[in-house]
Structures are given as C-alpha cells and as structure tokens.
Amino acid sequence: MNTIPTIDQIKALDGRIFAMLTAEEAAVLDFYRKQGRKYDVAISFINKANPDELALVKSEAEADAIMKRANSLVSVSVGPGAAEAWAERAAPSLH
C-alpha cells in the first residue's frame, strides 16, 4: 500500500465480519493493526471463535484463519487525535 489509508476507510470496517472483507479492506485493516497506535486508532476483534482453539495458535495468520471461520467481527476505536495524526503523516505522501 503506497498511501496511508484514511481514517474514514478504517472507520468503515467497524462491526464488519472479518471473513467478509475485500482484499483492499483487509489491507487497510492490516495497516492499522500494525501502525494504528501512531494514528490514535486501535483494532480489536469481537471473538466468536473457541478461545481454547485460539490459545493453541502459533501465528497471527493461524489466529486470523480461526477468527474468520467463526465470523468474528472487527472492532475499530478511533481516538480524538486520529485526524490530526493522520494529516501529519499523510501530508508528505500526498505530494
């Protein structure tokens, strides 16, 4: 992803079924999962999977596969500083 996904793009994923995200939406989610703190954005999941099964996973990819099968939901929390943090970091990439 060459540009920073917008705050509106990540907000649009709140409450969505993890397994139903398009490739573009998954890329936005992945970006904010890895770098959300810089943007005052927190990503979590409303887990509908078996917690015992999740406890045995060895990678994020395995956990994601289990949560997708269980139709877990994406939860997005956007803090009050998100828009400003995004603008500060996105401005150089917009030129």
C-alpha positions in Angstrom: 0.0 0.0 0.0 1.7 3.2 -1.2 -0.5 5.7 0.6 -1.8 5.8 4.2 -5.4 4.6 4.4 -7.7 7.3 5.6 -9.4 7.3 9.0 -12.8 7.0 7.2 -11.6 3.8 5.5 -10.7 2.2 8.8 -13.9 3.5 10.5 -15.9 1.8 7.7 -14.6 -1.6 8.9 -16.0 -1.3 12.4 -18.6 -4.0 13.1 -17.8 -5.8 9.8 -17.4 -9.6 9.6 -13.6 -10.3 9.4 -14.0 -13.0 6.8 -16.1 -10.8 4.5 -13.5 -8.0 4.0 -12.3 -7.4 0.4 -8.6 -7.5 -0.3 -8.4 -3.7 -0.2 -10.3 -3.6 3.2 -8.0 -6.3 4.6 -5.0 -4.2 3.6 -6.5 -1.2 5.4 -7.1 -3.4 8.4 -3.6 -4.8 8.4 -2.1 -1.3 8.1 -3.9 -0.1 11.2 -3.4 -3.3 13.1 0.4 -2.8 12.7 0.6 1.0 12.9 -2.6 2.2 14.5 -1.0 3.5 17.6 0.7 6.2 15.6 -2.7 7.3 14.3 -4.7 7.0 17.6 -6.5 4.0 16.2 -7.0 0.7 17.9 -8.1 -2.5 16.3 -9.6 -5.5 18.1 -11.9 -8.3 17.3 -15.2 -9.4 18.8 -14.1 -13.0 19.1 -16.7 -15.6 18.2 -14.1 -18.4 17.9 -13.4 -21.0 20.5 -10.9 -19.4 23.0 -9.2 -22.8 23.7 -8.5 -23.2 20.0 -7.1 -19.7 19.7 -4.8 -20.3 22.7 -3.0 -23.0 20.7 -2.1 -21.0 17.7 1.4 -20.2 16.9 1.0 -17.2 14.5 -1.3 -14.3 13.7 -2.2 -16.0 10.4 -3.5 -19.1 12.2 -5.5 -16.9 14.6 -6.9 -14.9 11.7 -8.0 -18.1 9.9 -9.8 -19.3 13.0 -11.5 -16.0 13.7 -12.6 -15.8 10.0 -14.2 -19.2 10.2 -16.0 -18.2 13.3 -17.3 -14.9 11.7 -15.6 -12.7 14.3 -16.3 -9.0 14.0 -13.8 -6.2 13.5 -13.9 -3.5 16.2 -12.3 -0.1 15.5 -11.7 2.6 18.1 -10.7 6.0 16.8 -9.3 8.4 19.3 -9.7 12.2 19.3 -6.2 12.7 17.9 -6.6 10.4 14.9 -7.5 13.0 12.2 -4.5 15.2 13.2 -2.1 12.3 13.4 -3.2 11.1 10.0 -2.8 14.6 8.5 0.7 15.0 9.9 1.8 11.6 8.5 -0.1 11.6 5.2 0.8 15.1 4.1 4.3 14.1 2.8 2.9 11.1 0.9 0.2 13.2 -0.8 2.8 15.2 -2.7 
